[in-house]
Amino acid sequence: MLTGSPSMAEKIIDALLDDTFAGVYSLAAFDYLILVPYFLMLAVLSFYGCHRFAMIRGYFKGLKNMPKEPARYFSELPPVTIQLPLFNELYVVERLLESASKVRYPVGLLQIQILDDSTDETSGFTEALVASYVERGFNMEYRHRKNRQGYKAGALQAGIPTATGELIAIFDADFVIPEDFLEKTVHHFTDEKVGVVQTRWTYLNRHFNLLTEVQTMLLDGHFILEHGARAGMGLFFNFNGTAGIMRKTMIEDAGGWQHDTLTEDSDLSYRAQLKGWRFVYLPHVECPSELPVETYSFQVQQSRWAKGLTQCAKKLMRMVLSADLPWRVKMEAICHLTPNVSYPLMILVSLLMLPVMIIRFYMGPLEMLLFDFPLIVANFVSLTAFYLIAQRELDPKGWKRTIWFVPALMAAGVALTISNTKAFLEAIFGVQTAFARTAKYNLSDKNVKLEQVDYRRKSGWLPFAELFMGSCFAGMVYYCIESLNFLSIPFLMIFVSGYYWAGFSTLWQEYQGLLQFKAAKAALEAVPQQTNH
């Protein structure tokens, strides 16, 4: 124990070891009641951490299997339809249509479908844009739905009956379609077993702020190591909903676009691969996109993906396990579909962390090292290695600058725990919610006043819950200082910074939006006065 007058930490320990617990649990029983579930949950989290090491190994092992060029080329090109699903995309639709009009492909073989579910002025603006392109000779079809049934999946399915292409390319509104996209992808379909060709996302606004830098690292880890490992090792991987092209007959054979999950892309991908269709990944084909620049928009996007993937796990897991597939394909599918269980586990681990720290106050350094070191390697070391190796593979010369973003990347993962836990539980218990779109503003790395744009979403209670959690972890940091447990402070500070970053930045961004709204309202009210004057 510490010498001198009792510290706050010692008072807490004395309170917990008071006779109040006598007759309910013995001290040992109370210890085990806390420590056993705590370490079991950490073991599950460590399993997903070790899976990152498996992805790194699979990536390097499968590199030799990644195709650069198609095995054959078409002597006669197939007709292609480019589908562009929209919902209230006023800021980016003009950029999207301009890039679609520049795609190189024979005019008589290319159709562009604009599948517009907008409920604001986007629909009228887009219809006029399409009409101007049609007058200039482009084969564009404008379809406007008013009921938005099935959301994006419903829009895509509604466009299939009038799609003239044997192949269908899909791009979300925040993408810029490369001019040579079809030239680099279409010929892979000379193999009749190929159902999908997926390309790699890049980012127009990577350097916009700290959040976009972190998102770039997160997505690059997915597109370089995860996709690379799964595609190179012959495992199931998913079409990412955009920047890809698929065979129309594959969509029909797999059962079409279904909207009982929020990630219709992963759902269709698994159903198609279970039918025997082969997917091709082309990491060298880059498609620029726009990242969310606001904290809450980032959380909304990630929670939609988390909920949708969990819904897919509920829907497809039994089909995967009962299919005639190698065990390694099944195991990887389970790891791919279920990672979001880590978010509620992180919340539970957080709730147990303080009592565990108090109980372990009496443990010697050797015992703590034996327990903690493997868990630290499995979780923190695997995460750091995973994302830095992805950056090194992309940019062998400049990747070292991303080392400085690793703490922020860990903090961003913490910032998703509450929103993604909510999404995971909604999926498990069958709570239905609308498809929450991610607002796009036609931003690049230039300095843009974000408070001057529309489509901002209200965060509600979430930032206050995050500030509460951040304060709880700040209290744990204080406890560590009092008990001289300095080694735990860096790890706890990741949680403090992650929750405070999410909470304070969301409230600040919404405050800026409120000021903009008041300024706009005052300007409108001043117009009649100026006219009368």
Secondary structure, 3 states (H helix, E strand, C coil): CCCCCCCHHHHHHHHHCCHHHCCCCCHHHHHHHHHHHHHHHHHHHHHHHHHHHHHHHHHHHHHHHCCCCCCCCCCCCCCEEEEEEECCCCCCHHHHHHHHHCCCCCHHHEEEEEEECCCCCHHHHHHHHHHHHHHCCCCEEEEECCCCCCHHHHHHHHHHHHCCCCEEEECCCCECCCCCHHHHHHHHHHCCCEEEEEEEEEECCCCCCHHHHHHHHHHHHHHHHHHHHHHHCCCCCCCCCCCEEEEHHHHHHCCCCCCCCCCHHHHHHHHHHHCCCEEEEEEEEEEEECCCCCHHHHHHHHHHHHHHHHHHHHHHHHHHHHCCCCHHHHHHHHHHHCHHHHHHHHHHHHHHHHHHHHHHHHCCHHHHHHHHHHHHHHHHHHHHHHHHHHHHHHCCCCHHHHHHHHHHHHHHHHHCHHHHHHHHHHHHCCCCCCCCCCCCCCCCCCCCCHHHCCCCCCCCCHHHHHHHHHHHHHHHHHHHHHCCCHHHHHHHHHHHHHHHHHHHHHHHHHHHHHHHHHHHHHHHHHHHHHHHC
